[in-house]
Amino acid sequence: MDAQGRGQAEGIDPADQWVLNPDTGDYELRLAPSAPQSPIPSPRRSSPAPAPEVPAPRRRRATPEEPPPGRRGRRRPAKKKSRGKKILLWTGGTMAFVILAAGSAGYLYLQHLNGNIESLPDDGASTGGFSKDQAINILLIGTDKRTGSGNDGYGDKGSAGHADTTILLHVSKDRSNATALSIPRDLIVDVPDCPTTQEDGTTKVIPGSSGVRFNTSLGQSGRTPSCTMRTVTELTGVTPDNFMVADFNAVKTLTSAVGGVEVCLAKDINDPDSHLNLPAGKHTVEGEQALAFVRTRHSVGFGGDLSRIEIQQQFLGSLMRKLKSNDTLTSPTKMVKLAEAGTEALTVDAKLKSIGKLKDLGLELGKLDTKNLTFATVPVKDNPAEKTPVTVVLKDGDAQQVFDLIKNDVSFTEVKQKETRPTRPAPSPRSSACPAPP
């Protein structure tokens, strides 16, 4: 902006103002503060920069490699590098990576994107919001609400939007590691009483339920994400700082925005319920096909929700890698699409309802080395109260150990390394057809 605003004074070509700094070896924009007032060169113009070096930038400017100086001043290159670094940081993390990458890209046009974001009260169920100097716990909820074009063909058309896919994302205090803990939707839990803000601003306490599926903590009886937060706190002992809710459209629009996500199938899948029909091997899925991939369960593993969780974790890991790839980070078109898709498909708690807040959270998550991100699932077993089990219950000892690791901010990465060091790890069934990238 400086070069463009002042570089045309006295009819001087902006290129003529680029001079070589002998101390740094870099070309810098030399500006004369007095030039706009007088055609007489000021003493400063005749000081350190020798006249014979002025033509050099013109000769170098003819080469394709030289950046156009019209909009760049002495301080602009450093600012551009800083912006690039921020973009890389803002897109680091796990599933929030999706939404946070969208938020960071949207930093370029805040007012428009702020208007896209929907929010709901946390009703006092959160810690009050994440802190930059503490561990971070974000509750990520994928609902099964069938709103949106083409989504009524997936299962229960009348769903109120239950907690179909839920992940508690824990990022360590020192940002060196993170754990994405999946909570099975069919896990039997106690849903507590939930004070819930109504549309008219009043508060209604929705009675709790004992021995019900976890997914009913949202949507059922008018429950909102704040009730899912309370249920997670009662289940794990961990109080989330914030929540983010995404619907079916989020999967479709976000995967299309990045040009598809690579997935791997160990065997052929033909699932009439999710509409996924793919042979074994590697595939790039987006849009409707991506949604079908994360929704499929009858044709993978044991055909239940636990098998689908594995598919979803594979998908999220691949999506994260795509978000952090140069192909995405260096494409303004993709970043803008992510911004639009993420903010339109996202509902957050009221404390995150701004691109600025999302950006701040993204910067914190961006400090994470994603090699130290661990996907885990709450340890469960078949419900012994059912002759033909369709739900699951906690494996008490194992589950408590997992919850304690998160509460005490212990790295799952280090724990897994210690567990697998004495023996050779068994190959994952889903990686037999095409090994996961390193």
PERALIN-V188945 format. One record per pair of residues at least 24 apart in sequence whose ideal C-beta (glycine too) atoms are under 6 Angstrom apart, sorted by sequence separation. I is the first residue (numbers start at 1). J is the second residue. D is the distance in whole Angstrom. If there is no record, write none. Layout:
{{I/J/D} {I/J/D}}
This chain:
{{260/284/4} {261/285/6} {6/31/6} {10/35/6} {141/166/5} {189/214/5} {271/296/5} {273/298/6} {3/29/5} {9/35/4} {191/217/5} {260/286/4} {9/36/5} {140/167/4} {186/213/6} {187/214/4} {271/298/5} {196/224/5} {271/299/4} {10/39/6} {139/168/6} {140/169/6} {185/214/6} {194/223/6} {19/49/4} {27/57/6} {185/215/4} {256/286/5} {263/293/6} {269/299/4} {138/169/5} {183/214/6} {255/286/4} {256/287/5} {20/53/5} {137/170/5} {194/227/4} {19/53/6} {19/54/6} {136/171/4} {252/287/5} {255/290/4} {20/56/6} {194/230/6} {135/172/6} {135/173/4} {192/230/5} {374/412/4} {18/57/4} {134/173/6} {251/290/5} {252/291/5} {374/413/5} {191/231/5} {251/291/5} {372/413/4} {15/57/6} {96/138/6} {192/234/5} {15/58/5} {248/291/6} {251/294/6} {29/73/5} {29/74/6} {95/140/5} {15/61/5} {28/74/5} {189/235/6} {18/69/5} {163/215/5} {263/315/6} {162/215/4} {163/217/6} {14/69/6} {163/218/4} {263/318/6} {14/70/5} {162/218/6} {262/318/5} {162/219/5} {261/318/5} {161/219/4} {261/319/5} {160/219/4} {261/322/6} {313/375/4} {258/322/5} {163/228/5} {3/69/6} {4/70/6} {3/70/6} {4/71/5} {309/377/6} {3/72/6} {3/73/5} {258/328/5} {2/73/4} {123/195/5} {123/196/6} {123/197/6} {94/169/6} {121/197/4} {258/334/6} {257/337/4} {257/338/5} {141/225/6} {257/341/5} {94/180/5} {254/341/5} {253/341/4} {139/229/6} {253/345/6} {250/345/4} {249/345/5} {151/248/5} {246/345/6} {148/248/6} {125/226/4} {137/238/6} {139/240/4} {148/249/4} {145/247/6} {245/347/4} {123/226/4} {137/240/5} {120/224/5} {122/226/5} {125/229/4} {137/241/5} {138/242/5} {139/243/4} {140/244/5} {141/245/5} {142/246/5} {143/247/5} {244/348/5} {120/225/6} {125/230/5} {136/241/6} {243/349/5} {242/349/5} {242/352/5} {130/241/4} {127/239/5} {129/241/6} {130/242/6} {126/240/6} {127/241/5} {126/241/6} {186/305/5} {185/305/6} {184/305/6} {182/309/5} {154/295/6} {99/244/6} {281/433/6} {282/434/5} {280/433/5} {98/254/5} {266/429/6} {266/430/5} {237/403/6} {266/432/5} {236/403/5} {266/433/4} {238/406/6} {238/407/6} {237/407/6} {264/434/4} {178/368/5} {175/367/4} {175/368/5} {187/380/6} {177/372/4} {178/373/5} {179/374/5} {180/375/5} {181/376/5} {182/377/5} {183/378/5} {184/380/6} {179/376/6} {188/391/5} {186/391/5} {187/392/5} {188/393/5} {186/392/6} {184/392/6} {95/316/5} {101/323/5} {129/351/4} {97/320/5} {97/323/5} {113/339/6} {117/343/5} {116/343/4} {122/349/4} {116/344/5} {118/347/5} {119/348/5} {121/350/5} {105/335/4} {113/343/5} {119/350/5} {130/361/6} {91/323/5} {132/364/6} {91/324/6} {105/338/5} {106/339/4} {179/412/5} {105/339/4} {119/353/4} {177/411/4} {102/338/4} {117/353/6} {170/406/5} {173/409/6} {177/413/5} {101/338/5} {102/339/5} {172/409/5} {102/342/2} {114/354/6} {114/355/6} {87/329/6} {113/355/5} {99/342/5} {110/355/5} {99/346/5} {107/355/6} {106/355/5} {103/355/5} {107/359/6} {103/358/3} {104/359/6} {103/359/6} {100/358/6} {104/362/5} {103/362/6} {100/362/4} {96/365/6} {90/362/4} {93/365/4} {92/365/6} {89/363/5} {92/366/4} {135/409/5} {90/366/6} {92/368/6} {89/366/3} {94/373/6}}
